[in-house]
Amino acid sequence: MQEQSLWKVLQAANKPIVLYGMGNGADKILVLCEKYGVKVSGVFASDGFARHNLYHGFPVLSYSEMKETRKDMIVLVSFGTQRPEVISLIEQVATEQELYCPDTPVIGDGEFASFYEEYREEFDCLRERLADEQSRLVLDSLISYRLSGKIDYLKKAETPVSESYVNILKLSDSENYLDLGAYTGDTVKEFLNYVNSYSSITAVEPDRKTFQKLTQNAPFAKCIHAAVSDRDGEVLFQAAAGRQSAIGKNGTPTLAISIDGLHSSFSYVKMDVEGAECAAIEGGRETIALCKPKMLIAAYHRTEDYLEIPRKVLNINPDYRVYMRHHPYIPAWDTNFYFV
């Protein structure tokens, strides 16, 4: 049975609605609340984190203070986290209040509910194309989460990062590894946890400050200060610390490279490039067709990623087995496709 849209639930609510958290995610949720005529009556942070500053005119209270005036409320989680202690705080609030985490895309403003209704048949085709039952469980659970905002579906979908390395990627000790969106080297370090040796590591990162940390943390890798795109050249890159960084119409002129432009036979490629995944695939058509590298591709930045990413990859090489995994995170970030 399909979940009812969260926004219909909120429109019919007779309890006060409050935001848990601030920042970019909360800004997007407030825009949607205004669009659907949903009134927000307050903002709170976890006990110990409230500073009583103003956010959109609301004093930011602690959860304890919020409960003093609103013992029964609807809580909208308005930030993302993978930290176990923070997830535990969210889950504790969920035992006391009606709690949701609205789905908003990291990049763009597309809403999942209308997208899903329009492309339901394509989602059914994707489900049939997935290679194992866990992948199908992930897809079904994340569709239900993105429609309803209920975090129980995220817990149902999740597996540890180690499971994807052990059961899907099965890396050898002679990989030519390309890390697109290498950040400070955290995923290079993760890669090294699952191999005893390797042939080469190439790490690409566009943010200048982050790139400096990458070179310090991975001096053994070939580190390239560039954004990944569908062609070599230059793009405008907006550096904003992590998931808010992106290629766009504004930003600093930055070197852009394509996978094919690196002229290397990569055996394993990781792409987590803040919404530029489809462009990266286009720029790697020759490498993907000839080398058929194992690939981990982030699938959570744009509303259309669930359909567009596998469509593009399978158009290049239809022989891939396609897996889908969600690792512990609220909201549905850290969701990846694996092609092997």
Buried (B, 14 or more C-beta within 10 A) or exposed (E): EEBEBBBEBBEEBEBBBBBBBBEBBBEBBBEBBEEEEBEBBBBBBBEEEBEEEEBEEBBBBBBEBBBEEBEEBBBBBBBBBEEEEBBEBBBEBBEEBBBBBBBBBBBEEEBBBEBBEEBEEBBEEBBEBBBBEBBBBBBBBBBBBBBBBBBEBBBBBBBEBEEBBEBBBEBBEEBBBBBBBBBBBBBBEBBBEBBEEBEBBBBBBBBEEBBBBBBEBBEEBEBBBBBBBBEBEEBBBBBEEEBEBBBEEEBEEBBBBBBBBBEBEBBBBBBBBBBBBBBBBBBBBBBBEEBBBBBBBBBBBBBBBBBBBBBBBBEBBEEBEBBBBBBBBBBBBBBBBBBB
